[in-house]
Amino acid sequence: MITLWGRASSANVQKITWLSEELGLHVDRRDVGGPFGGLDTPEYIAMNPCQLIPTIQDGETCVWESEAVLRYLGAKYGSQFFPQDIEKRASVDKWMCWNQSTWFPAVSQVFATIMKVPSDKRSSAGLAQKLEGANTKAMFMNDQLKDRSFVAGNSLSLADFSFAAWLYRYFTLEIERPDMEYLEDYYETLCKRTAYVKHVHISYESMRVTGAERP
C-alpha cells in the first residue's frame, strides 16, 4: 500500500490522487500541510526535509516533489502514461518541465493574488499583468492542442496530470480569459473523466484569506 501525505485541496497532491485512481492504486492519504500542519515534525522532516507536500511512501521507497512522484508512479505502475520508450518518454518529460517552469508559476501567481491578498492591498495593475502572463501561457497551450488531443500527444500521459490540476483553477477563477477553442475542448474532455472530477474539482474557497474579495 502507498501512503500519501498531503491535503486534498492541494493541486500538487491532486495530481497524485488523480493518477493513483486512474492506475487503480490503493493509496492511504493523510492530511498534512495548510490548516492541518504536521510538516515540521521530526517524523515528517525525516521523510521530506523540504517540509512540503506531497510525500509518498511506497514500501521502502520515499519520494517527494509532485513531479518526481508522478514520474515514480508512472515508471513503476503506469507505462501507459509514462512510456518506457525513451523518445516517447522524452515528449512527455519536456511538457512536464514546461508545466513546472512556465504554466504553474503563471497561474499560481494569479491564484495567490486573488486568494491571498486582501482587496485593499491588491494592485489592480499588478494583477492585470499577472493575468496577462497566465492567459499568454494558456493561449500557447491552446495552439499546441490544435493538432492533438492531449498535452503530449493523442493519449493521456503524465504531462496531462501535471498540467491539468492547475487548469481547473484557471477555468474556475473569476478572471477574464480569451476564447480558446482547443483548450476548452480539452478541458471538457478531462471533465468527462470521473477521477479528474473527483480529485481535482475540489473547492479552494477555504484558502481565501479574510478581505481577499473576488476581482
Backbone hydrogen bonds, N-H to C=O, Kabsch-Sander energy under -0.5 kcal/mol:
donor,donor_aa,acceptor,acceptor_aa,energy
2,I,26,H,-1.6
3,T,57,Q,-2.4
4,L,28,D,-2.4
5,W,55,T,-3.1
6,G,4,L,-0.6
6,G,30,R,-2.8
7,R,32,V,-0.9
10,S,7,R,-1.5
14,Q,10,S,-2.4
15,K,11,A,-1.5
16,I,12,N,-0.7
16,I,13,V,-0.5
17,T,13,V,-2.3
18,W,14,Q,-2.6
19,L,15,K,-2.2
20,S,16,I,-2.7
21,E,17,T,-2.0
22,E,18,W,-2.2
23,L,19,L,-2.0
24,G,20,S,-0.6
24,G,21,E,-0.9
25,L,20,S,-2.7
27,V,25,L,-0.7
28,D,2,I,-3.1
29,R,27,V,-0.9
30,R,4,L,-3.2
33,G,37,G,-2.7
36,F,33,G,-1.9
37,G,34,G,-1.1
41,T,38,G,-0.7
45,I,41,T,-2.7
46,A,42,P,-1.8
47,M,43,E,-0.9
47,M,44,Y,-0.7
48,N,44,Y,-3.2
51,Q,48,N,-1.9
55,T,5,W,-1.4
56,I,63,V,-2.9
57,Q,3,T,-2.4
58,D,61,T,-3.4
59,G,1,M,-0.7
59,G,57,Q,-0.6
61,T,58,D,-2.0
63,V,56,I,-2.2
65,E,54,P,-1.2
69,V,65,E,-2.4
70,L,66,S,-2.5
71,R,67,E,-2.3
72,Y,68,A,-2.5
73,L,69,V,-2.8
74,G,70,L,-2.8
75,A,71,R,-2.7
76,K,72,Y,-2.3
77,Y,73,L,-2.9
78,G,73,L,-0.9
78,G,74,G,-1.1
81,F,78,G,-2.0
82,F,78,G,-1.2
89,R,85,D,-2.7
90,A,86,I,-1.9
91,S,87,E,-1.3
92,V,88,K,-1.3
93,D,89,R,-3.0
94,K,90,A,-2.4
95,W,91,S,-0.9
96,M,92,V,-1.9
97,C,93,D,-2.4
98,W,94,K,-1.9
99,N,95,W,-2.5
100,Q,96,M,-1.8
101,S,97,C,-2.4
102,T,98,W,-2.6
103,W,98,W,-1.5
104,F,99,N,-3.6
106,A,102,T,-1.5
107,V,103,W,-2.4
108,S,104,F,-2.7
109,Q,105,P,-1.6
110,V,106,A,-1.2
111,F,107,V,-2.6
112,A,108,S,-2.8
113,T,109,Q,-1.9
114,I,110,V,-2.3
115,M,111,F,-2.8
116,K,112,A,-2.4
117,V,112,A,-0.5
117,V,113,T,-1.0
119,S,211,G,-3.3
121,K,118,P,-2.0
122,R,118,P,-0.5
122,R,119,S,-0.8
124,S,122,R,-0.7
127,L,123,S,-2.7
128,A,124,S,-2.4
129,Q,125,A,-2.1
130,K,126,G,-2.1
131,L,127,L,-2.8
132,E,128,A,-2.2
133,G,129,Q,-1.7
134,A,130,K,-2.2
135,N,131,L,-2.9
136,T,132,E,-2.1
137,K,133,G,-1.9
138,A,134,A,-2.4
139,M,135,N,-2.6
140,F,136,T,-1.9
141,M,137,K,-2.0
142,N,138,A,-2.4
143,D,139,M,-2.2
144,Q,140,F,-1.5
145,L,141,M,-1.8
146,K,143,D,-1.1
147,D,144,Q,-0.8
148,R,145,L,-0.5
150,F,153,G,-3.0
153,G,150,F,-0.7
158,L,81,F,-2.4
160,D,157,S,-1.5
161,F,157,S,-1.3
162,S,158,L,-2.3
163,F,159,A,-1.9
164,A,160,D,-3.1
165,A,161,F,-0.7
166,W,163,F,-0.7
167,L,163,F,-0.7
168,Y,164,A,-1.4
169,R,165,A,-0.7
170,Y,166,W,-2.2
171,F,167,L,-2.4
172,T,168,Y,-1.1
173,L,169,R,-2.0
175,I,173,L,-2.0
177,R,175,I,-0.5
184,E,180,M,-2.7
185,D,181,E,-2.0
186,Y,182,Y,-2.2
187,Y,183,L,-2.4
188,E,184,E,-2.3
189,T,185,D,-2.1
190,L,186,Y,-2.1
191,C,187,Y,-2.2
192,K,189,T,-1.2
193,R,190,L,-2.3
194,T,192,K,-0.7
197,V,193,R,-2.0
198,K,194,T,-2.5
199,H,195,A,-2.2
200,V,196,Y,-2.4
201,H,196,Y,-0.9
201,H,197,V,-0.9
202,I,200,V,-2.5
207,M,204,Y,-1.9
208,R,205,E,-1.8
209,V,115,M,-2.7
212,A,209,V,-2.1
213,E,211,G,-1.7
